[in-house]
Amino acid sequence: MSLSVREALRGRGILLTGCTGFVGKALYEKILRDIPGVEKIFVLIRGKADERFWTEIHGSEIMSVFRERFQNEEEFTEFVKRRVVPVRGDVQKADLGLSANDHRMLKEQANIVVHCAATVDFRERLDIATKQNVLGTLNIFELARGFHHLECFVHVSTAYVNSDRRGRHLETLPPLDFDVEEMVQLILQSNPEELEKATPHMIGSYPNTYTFTKAITEVILEQRRGDIPLAILRPSIIASANVEPVPGWIDSISAVAAAVLFGGLGIMHSLVGNPEVVADIIPVDMVVNGILLAAAAQAGRSQLCIYHCGTSQLNPIKWMAVIRWASTYWRQHNVEKRIDPTPLRFRMYRSRATHRARFFVEKQLPATLFGQYARWFGTDKQRRDSLSLSKANRNALSVSDAFTHFTTNEYCFDTTNLSKNVAALVPEEVNVFGVDIKAIDWERYIRFLCYGLQKYVLKESVRPPTEVLKIDLVKEPRRLPGERSFFKNLFDDANWAFSRKYHQSTGIDSLNTSRTTIETKALVLKSPKVKEAINYIIRLDNISNAEGEKRAEQIFDRMAHTMTLKIVRGLGYFLRKIFRRIYSGIHVEEKGIDRMRQMLGQGPLLLVPSHRSYMDFLIVSYIMYEYDLPLPHIAAGEDFLGILFVNWVFRNSGAFFLRRSFKEDVLYSAIFSEYVQRLVSD
């Protein structure tokens, strides 16, 4: 049976909660952008609904793509006002604290409810998490029960409602071994101080109050459901958008995003965890499509259906890969708000004690010493910086502790029900509402996650890491987190420099010329132009033919390169080491490399560096070697000839040397002109 999201939701009124949050914003924007047939969108917002709707939701950069469809802001605003109704309400209040008019409006016009609102703080106090996640859900569920034309209630939960058990998880309710209604009453009636002490015992093997209260909510919903069509969407670890509305969009710094961001800021250089464990990360745009598919498939079906939305089954990624690619991005991009400027080398420790010891030595001890100095001798700014640094360290430890359960334990979430919905989609909607887990390119995704955090969370100006940009020419060696680094570092670079077959595509190993230096020398000195210049010097200075030819040979020998592949390989090895130390990254526009490759053989190529730096020609040569392109002949000043060893390395790597001025020297001008023409023509 085919499934059309647009047809299933055509003419319906949709009530959304949690739209000021990460998932809610993305869901709201998607409905507004891609489901024009929806009759009304009701957005439940706590407090000043109208003000928060326009500032927090429509003020978000997620709306920029949809805004571009309109000629001006006035047209956009009028469109939104016709389709969207902000509703003031609070899920923690009975009947949500709605006004009589709003209650009547929802009762008559709302057909589908999608409940995204929740507290996702892993460290939230148990009674507060229960009020928000359990009672808040039940309040809106009971309100929806009274809607005249309710077709579906979608509850956004979490895949980790079974996180007290490892391994593979099916799309079934969590098997709790206690009475959930009694547990809720016990939590709400307990003294906060006593509850704080009893929480570890009450949640048992659950890692935090968030997953515990989400599990309770699912069971109670099923018990109270009756014949209401109920869909539970369980996403895993939600992170930035993969494609829609723009790659990398994110405005939340919880879970994996918090760890990645803190790494980029230099606040956190390590985590407790097993790098071999699968990290079940799911892009927010795929979660949104999963929600819409669930709503469309479940509408009108008086039963419960649970949908996992994760990547561990179809396209798993390990934590070692997340760390590697995120670390690479942060090393290659300047973060203006970075607290610790030292190059990021993120690690993952299996031992909590080892992690704490390293964190103390690398972070807490320096912060304490700086704090004592600032307290007794520092300026007001240094004292403020000291407090900020101490707070940052506390936050880093808090994130690490809260996330440890998910970096040390591995889960695999069955996604059969979601896959069935995707398979049933009508062809014209596959690219709009599909959830193609296998299509995620993880290296690209993690780069865009970091980019999104820098652009949308830190609010810094940064260029998107587009596919045409190769950004790893000087990254750390391709070792994985947890591997010993010294010899791997040493031999990876040596293998890159000495073992690769240079110019595989052309089948030559002669770098950039079909002639040897001796052959080129003979052709240059025997050319009519040079012979004429030699004769002129002989007559002018009244010297012998042999002396004139000797002068010409000396000029050529001082000028010419003697490019040697072995020396080039050795220089490449050391440059790779040096560049990694002094540069955060070497960025290459690969489309330009492709154009250059296509032009080879059509005529000479002239490379003109935009800087006037002595490093330019080394970087250019390094890039050409990396891409198996002929190495350029570098025009270097004779100043370098006075630097021992350096001039030998440069000459054997393709540099030729010229005087600063030689206009009046007829012989030198002729040899230089003929030599350059030979280099270009060969």
Buried (B, 14 or more C-beta within 10 A) or exposed (E): EEBBBBEBBEEBBBBBBBBBBBBBBBBBBBBBBBBEEBBBBBBBBBEEBEEBBEEBBBEBBBBEBBEEEBEEEEEBEEBBEEEBBBBBBBBBEEBBBBEEEBBEBBBEBBBBBBBBBBBBBBEBBBBBBBBBBBBBBBBBBEBBEEBEEBBBBBBBBBBBBBBBEEEEBEBEBBEBEEEBEEBBEBBBEBEEEEBEEBBEEBBEEBBBBBBBBBBBBBBBBBEBBEEBBBBBBBBBBBBBBBBBBBBBBBBBBBBBBBBBBBBBBBBBBBBBBBBBBBBBBBBBBBBBBBBBBBBBBBBEEEEBBBBBBBBBBBBBBBBBBBBBBBBBBBBBBEBEEBBBEEEBBBBBBBEBEEBBEBBBEBBBEBBBEBBEEBEEEBEEEBBEBBEEBBEBBEBBBEBBBBBBBBBBBBBBBBBEBBBBBBEBBBEEBEEBBBBBBEEBEBBBBBBBBBBBBBBBBBEBEBEBBBEEBBBBBBBBBEBEBBEEBEEBBEEBBBEBBEEBEBBEEEEEEBBBBEBEBEEBBEBBBEBEBBBEBBEBBBEEEEBEEEBBBEBBEEBBEBBBBBBBBEBBBBBBBEBBBBBBEEBBBBBBEEEEBEEBEEEEEEEEEEBEEEEEEEBBBBBBBBBBBBBBBBBBBBEBEBEBBEEEEEBEBBBBBBBBBBBEEBEEBBBBBBBBBBBBBBBEEB
